[in-house]
Amino acid sequence: MTLARRLLAGSLVVVTAMVAAVVLIAGGRLRNRLVEEKRDELARVGRVVSAEWQAGTDPEALAQRAGDALGYRVTLIDSTGVVVGDAEFGPEARRRLENHYSRPEVVGAREHGVGVSLRHSASAGDDELYVAQKHPLGYVRVSLTTGSLDEIVRGAQRDVLASGLLALVGALALAFLFARSISQPVVELRDVARAIAAGDLARRPALSAPGEVGDLATALHRMAEQLATRLDALEADDQLMTAVLESLEEGVLAVDERGMVIRINQRARTLLGVQAPLPFVRELLPREHTLREAIEQASVGTSMPPSEIAMHDRTIAVASRPLRTGGGVVTVLDLTVLRRLETIRRDFVANVSHELKTPLTAVSGYAETLLDDGIPSEQRQRFVETIRDNATRMQRIVDDLLDLSRIESGGWRPNVSTVEVSGIVTDVFTALQSAASAKGLTLAATVTPDATRVRVDPTAFRQIVTNLVENAVRYTREGGVTLRTRAADGGVWVEVSDTGIGISAEHLPRIFERFYRVDAGRSRAEGGTGLGLAIVRHLAEAHGGRVEATSVVGRGTTVGVWLPAA
Ligand code: ADP
């Protein structure tokens, strides 16, 4: 039941009970009071009549006269109880009246001087109040019908009832207004509180309600404000935490005591390949033994030192640490690149050692032989030349390595200027002409009019062209080498084509790697170091350019470099 209805019902009950009580209690009391007053009056009247009743007076006439004058029924009774005069009965009727000697009021008068009785009168036909007094000649009794008294009481009760009804209507109206003024704001407060509990923190109660309800509204208002402020702060904290987690290079996931994953950053999602929304059960993570172990340790709050696992073609370090709040954190770090670099470094060292080992062995071997005095001078001359050739080869390797490391380490910056392609090409062709002629190869250049100049470091550009033409001459037995330029993508492609041995498709993508050679013996025999194209690629990239190679085995190869135009 609503508050308003309870208030209305309550006031209905209270007012009704009050009216009923007033009607019943006050009605009874009023009647008693009236009876008491009438009894006293009847006693007084009795005394007056007593004074009139003398020996010799006609009791019949006295009773009639006094009754008429005083408006009450006056009855004169002799000492034996016979009615000798009565205001309402004539001599005829009186004689039929029974003896009054043992009537209660007469008995009372005989014993105490005055007797009172309230009872139904057989002769009068209704309730009568009798007051009898003792008299030397008998008893004087004055009586009255109580009907008139009851009429007064009923009238008073009707009045009380009427005003009670009026009061009831008034009370109900008041209760209704009061209930409305209380319950409306209370209902509003209830709705606002429900909305806030459901998460609508923008809802606020109106502060206009009077009294305690108003205080309650103010308190609710403040509570909502506080709640909103705290939630904002919590949200900001959470966002900061997420931002920090997302900025980590490490993948991080938190598990609680039940083994549920309650936080995970994008890095960990990518590495472990999970997209399930949080929170999710750990069974959704990959079934890798060490990873499972780490999650298990984290959820029971113990730490596990990092250990490496292989997953989805990647090398990943997994570790776990406990959290003070229960559960723990599992970290996953991608070591793939690091391990690959380590491999590259190891291979590189092995390659360099291998490259230097052959010429060094030759140098030391021939030097050893030269120590022998018995060697003819002509042979001695050949040995010395071999030593010089091997030293030159080592020199070239070391030079190329130094160039590469300088470019790769980022310490070298191209000193860019506008360079005429044809000028550099002419220089390079002149330098390599003898090597080409020795193999019967022609060198030709076609510089297109819209691709004549590039923005490059001139020394670097000279090296690029040299390396490409050198390779073309090196791997071609007959035919020729052609250099072409063409404009594309706001730059210039410088392409060197030959009619040589070509490169098969499986090797083609790797020829720009350091020390990668299709045929190591042939390369060495031709004076190659395996570093030429790696240097070309690095130089091109240092200018924001790129390299590309196409080839048909037995037909020839084209290696191109894209460089920015002037
Ligand atoms: P190298 O000093 O051995 O020539 P590069 O880095 O210049 O080293 O080239 C790597 C490898 O690519 C060579 O060993 C060779 O096998 C292949 N190569 C490069 N240019 C050509 C070409 N024009 N024709 C055929 N093969 C080539």
Residues whose N, C-alpha, C, O or C-beta is under 5 A from the ligand:
A	BS01	ADP	N471 A472 Y475 G500 G502 I503 I511 Y516 R517 V518 D519 S523 G528 T529 G530 L531 G532 L533 A534 T557
